[in-house]
């Protein structure tokens, strides 16, 4: 590894992590690192983050969140900086408290960030049965545990973030033996794999990002599963037929847009698990679901994050 990348860093607050991450995901980003002090300081097993852990995890003494986006060296650093600053100002104009909101851009060596996060990523048990194990770690599963081998690479989803954990807990409750599951925005494929391990009959994972698609396919292969299909495409557009359960762990604003498309791809009585929602967006998502013919079955909370489980009536 001897490449160089532009690192765009935003110093912000935990509450603004989701929309700021959304700025990066709307660009040609190659990786996103999130330091959430609310997540890090309350976790016994050490510093873990959404997407990539970072060796500078407590750089701001646990008082500020930091979101970093990594871009090809062929990009213009000045243009990246200007674009992100403009988008941060748009968030401020929308009334979102971004805290300090400072934005910087610098060139970094690939080895400085591409692998350092791995030292913090350890086997993690979620719920009663699921254990997420990085491929480079050793772990002997108990008889009742379902082991997921994972190498997330540069795709979203290590299993350590609150949104992913809540999704797995919901899947554990609602996946049945004959269930067809659509995982929208599959990222590393972790939720698709979890559903398959829990006994789903057929799982389709979809992502717009080709990096995520490749990562998800590799992780499916690592787990020797033959009932998962990974597709590249724009969310619901490439899904065929109707599922018994649809899960989307993405931005609240995108979930609201997706709801009506979900209706077209979900059987009557089917379950929609929506996560990636910060608390101040909960009502927005809940109202959209109710107005679109869904009944909310339960709402899960973890830190500043919300997961809404609803049924299509």
C-alpha positions in Angstrom: 0.0 0.0 0.0 1.7 3.2 -1.1 -1.2 5.2 -2.5 -2.4 8.5 -1.1 -5.9 9.7 -0.5 -7.6 13.0 0.3 -9.0 12.9 3.8 -11.8 15.4 4.4 -12.5 15.8 8.1 -15.6 17.4 9.7 -15.6 18.1 13.5 -19.2 18.0 14.6 -21.7 16.6 17.2 -23.1 13.1 17.6 -26.5 14.3 16.6 -25.2 15.5 13.2 -23.2 12.3 12.3 -26.0 10.9 10.1 -26.5 13.9 7.8 -22.8 14.6 7.5 -22.1 11.0 6.6 -24.8 11.4 4.1 -22.9 14.2 2.4 -19.9 11.9 1.9 -22.1 9.0 0.7 -23.6 11.3 -1.9 -20.1 11.9 -3.3 -17.5 9.6 -4.8 -16.2 8.6 -1.4 -14.0 5.5 -1.0 -14.3 5.2 2.7 -16.0 6.9 5.7 -14.7 6.9 9.3 -16.9 8.0 12.2 -15.8 8.8 15.7 -18.9 9.0 17.9 -18.0 9.9 21.6 -21.4 8.7 22.7 -20.7 5.3 21.2 -17.0 5.1 22.1 -17.1 6.2 25.7 -20.0 3.9 26.7 -18.4 0.7 25.2 -16.5 -1.7 27.3 -14.7 -3.6 24.6 -12.8 -0.7 23.2 -13.3 2.0 20.6 -15.4 0.8 17.6 -17.0 2.9 15.0 -19.4 3.0 12.1 -17.6 1.8 9.0 -14.0 2.3 10.2 -12.4 2.6 13.6 -9.7 5.2 13.8 -6.5 5.2 15.9 -7.1 8.8 16.8 -10.5 7.8 18.3 -10.3 10.2 21.3 -8.6 13.0 19.4 -11.1 15.5 20.8 -11.2 14.1 24.3 -14.6 12.5 23.7 -16.3 15.9 23.4 -16.7 16.1 19.7 -17.7 13.7 16.9 -15.5 13.4 13.9 -16.5 12.3 10.4 -13.9 11.6 7.8 -14.3 10.9 4.1 -11.5 9.5 1.9 -11.3 10.3 -1.8 -8.9 9.5 -4.6 -5.8 11.6 -5.0 -6.9 12.4 -8.5 -9.7 14.6 -7.0 -9.1 18.3 -6.4 -8.6 18.9 -2.7 -9.8 22.5 -3.0 -13.0 21.5 -4.7 -13.7 18.7 -2.2 -13.2 21.2 0.7 -15.4 23.8 -0.9 -18.2 21.3 -1.7 -18.3 19.9 1.8 -18.3 23.3 3.4 -21.2 24.3 1.2 -23.1 21.2 2.2 -22.4 21.8 5.9 -23.8 25.3 5.5 -26.9 23.8 3.9 -27.4 21.7 7.0 -27.0 24.7 9.2 -29.6 26.6 7.2 -31.9 23.6 7.7 -31.6 24.1 11.4 -29.3 21.1 12.1 -26.8 21.7 14.9 -23.5 20.6 13.5 -21.5 21.8 16.5 -18.1 23.2 15.6 -18.6 22.3 11.9 -15.0 22.8 11.1 -13.9 21.2 7.8 -10.3 20.4 6.7 -8.8 18.5 3.8 -5.3 16.9 3.6 -3.5 14.1 1.7 -2.8 11.0 3.8 -1.0 7.7 3.1 -3.2 4.7 2.5 -1.4 2.7 5.2 -2.3 5.4 7.8 -6.0 4.5 7.7 -6.8 1.5 5.5 -5.8 -1.2 8.1 -5.3 0.5 11.4 -9.0 0.2 12.3 -8.7 -3.6 12.2 -6.9 -3.8 15.6 -10.0 -2.4 17.3 -12.5 -4.7 15.6 -13.1 -7.8 17.7 -15.8 -10.6 17.8 -19.1 -9.1 18.9 -22.2 -10.9 20.1 -25.6 -9.4 19.3 -28.8 -10.7 20.7 -29.1 -14.4 21.7 -27.3 -16.1 18.8 -25.5 -13.9 16.3 -21.7 -13.4 16.7 -19.9 -11.1 14.2 -16.3 -12.3 13.8 -13.7 -10.5 11.7 -12.0 -13.0 9.4 -8.6 -12.2 11.0 -9.8 -13.0 14.5 -10.1 -16.4 16.2 -13.4 -17.4 17.9 -14.9 -20.7 18.9 -18.7 -20.4 18.7 -20.9 -22.0 21.3 -23.5 -24.6 20.2 -26.4 -22.1 20.0 -24.4 -19.3 18.4 -24.6 -18.3 14.7 -21.2 -17.1 13.5 -20.9 -14.5 10.8 -17.5 -14.2 9.2 -17.0 -10.6 8.1 -14.4 -8.5 6.3 -16.2 -5.2 5.7 -13.4 -3.6 3.8 -14.6 -0.2 2.7 -18.3 -1.0 2.9 -20.8 0.1 5.6 -21.5 -2.4 8.3 -19.3 -4.1 10.9 -22.1 -4.9 13.3 -20.7 -2.5 16.0 -23.0 0.5 15.3 -26.3 0.9 17.2 -28.3 1.0 14.0 -26.9 -2.4 12.8 -27.3 -4.0 16.2 -30.9 -3.0 16.4 -31.5 -4.4 12.9 -30.1 -7.7 13.9 -32.2 -7.9 17.1 -35.3 -7.2 14.9 -34.3 -9.8 12.4 -33.9 -12.3 15.2 -37.5 -11.7 16.1 -39.2 -11.6 12.7 -37.3 -13.8 10.4 -39.0 -17.2 9.9 -38.0 -20.3 8.0 -39.9 -19.5 4.8 -39.1 -15.8 4.8 -38.0 -13.9 1.7 -35.9 -10.9 2.8 -34.8 -7.8 0.9 -31.9 -5.9 2.4 -31.9 -2.4 0.9 -28.5 -0.7 1.1 -26.8 -3.9 2.1 -23.3 -2.4 2.5 -21.0 -5.2 3.7 -23.9 -7.6 3.5 -24.0 -8.2 7.2 -27.8 -8.0 7.6 -28.4 -10.2 4.6 -26.0 -12.7 6.0 -27.6 -12.5 9.4 -31.1 -13.1 7.9 -29.8 -16.1 6.0 -28.1 -17.5 9.1 -31.4 -17.1 11.0 -33.1 -19.4 8.5 -34.6 -17.1 5.8 -35.4 -19.0 2.7 -34.1 -16.4 0.2 -32.3 -13.1 0.7 -31.7 -10.3 -1.8 -29.1 -7.6 -0.8 -29.0 -4.4 -2.9 -26.6 -1.5 -3.0 -25.9 1.3 -5.3 -22.1 1.3 -4.5 -20.1 -1.2 -6.5 -17.5 -1.3 -3.7 -20.2 -2.4 -1.3 -21.6 -5.0 -3.8 -18.1 -6.6 -4.2 -17.7 -6.5 -0.4 -21.1 -8.1 0.2 -20.4 -10.9 -2.4 -17.1 -11.7 -0.7 -18.7 -11.9 2.7 -21.5 -14.1 1.4 -18.8 -16.4 0.0 -16.9 -16.4 3.3 -20.0 -17.7 5.0 -20.7 -20.4 2.4 -24.3 -19.3 1.9 -26.1 -20.2 -1.3 -29.5 -18.5 -0.6 -28.3 -14.9 -0.9 -28.4 -12.8 -4.1 -26.4 -9.5 -4.1 -27.4 -6.9 -6.7 -26.1 -3.6 -7.8 -28.7 -0.9 -8.4 -30.7 2.0 -7.1 -32.4 0.7 -4.0 -35.8 -0.9 -4.8 -35.5 -0.5 -8.6 -33.7 -3.9 -9.1 -35.8 -6.0 -6.7 -38.2 -8.3 -8.4 -41.3 -9.9 -6.8 -42.5 -9.3 -3.3 -40.8 -10.1 0.0 -42.0 -11.1 3.4 -39.6 -8.7 5.1 -37.7 -5.7 3.9 -34.9 -4.1 5.9 -33.3 -0.7 5.3 -30.5 0.6 7.5 -29.9 3.9 5.8 -30.7 7.7 6.2 -34.1 8.7 7.6 -34.7 11.0 4.7 -34.1 8.2 2.2 -36.4 5.8 4.2 -39.2 8.4 3.8 -38.7 8.4 0.1 -38.5 4.6 0.0 -41.7 3.9 1.9 -44.1 3.9 -1.1 -41.7 1.8 -3.1 -41.4 -0.7 -0.2 -45.2 -1.1 -0.4 -44.9 -2.3 -4.0 -42.3 -4.9 -3.0 -43.8 -6.1 0.3 -46.5 -8.7 0.8 -49.6 -7.8 2.8 -48.8 -8.4 6.4 -45.1 -8.2 5.6 -42.6 -6.5 7.9 -40.5 -3.4 7.2 -37.5 -2.8 9.5 -36.3 0.8 9.1 -33.1 1.9 10.9 -30.4 4.5 10.6 -32.8 7.1 12.1 -31.6 9.6 14.6 -34.2 10.5 17.4 -35.2 13.9 16.0 -36.2 12.2 12.7 -38.3 9.5 14.4 -41.6 11.2 14.1 -41.0 12.1 10.4 -40.5 8.5 9.6 -43.3 7.2 11.8 -45.8 9.6 10.3 -44.8 8.6 6.7 -45.2 5.0 7.6 -48.7 5.5 9.1 -49.9 7.6 6.2 -48.7 5.0 3.8 -50.6 2.0 5.2 -48.1 0.7 7.8 -48.9 -0.1 11.4 -45.9 0.4 13.8 -45.4 -2.9 15.7 -42.5 -1.7 17.9 -39.7 0.9 18.1 -36.2 0.1 19.3 -33.8 2.7 20.8 -30.1 2.6 21.3 -28.3 5.8 22.2 -29.3 8.5 19.8 -30.6 6.0 17.2 -34.0 4.5 16.4 -35.2 1.4 14.6 -38.9 1.2 13.6 -40.5 -2.1 12.9 -43.8 -1.8 11.0 -46.3 -4.1 9.3 -47.9 -3.4 5.9 -51.6 -3.7 6.3 
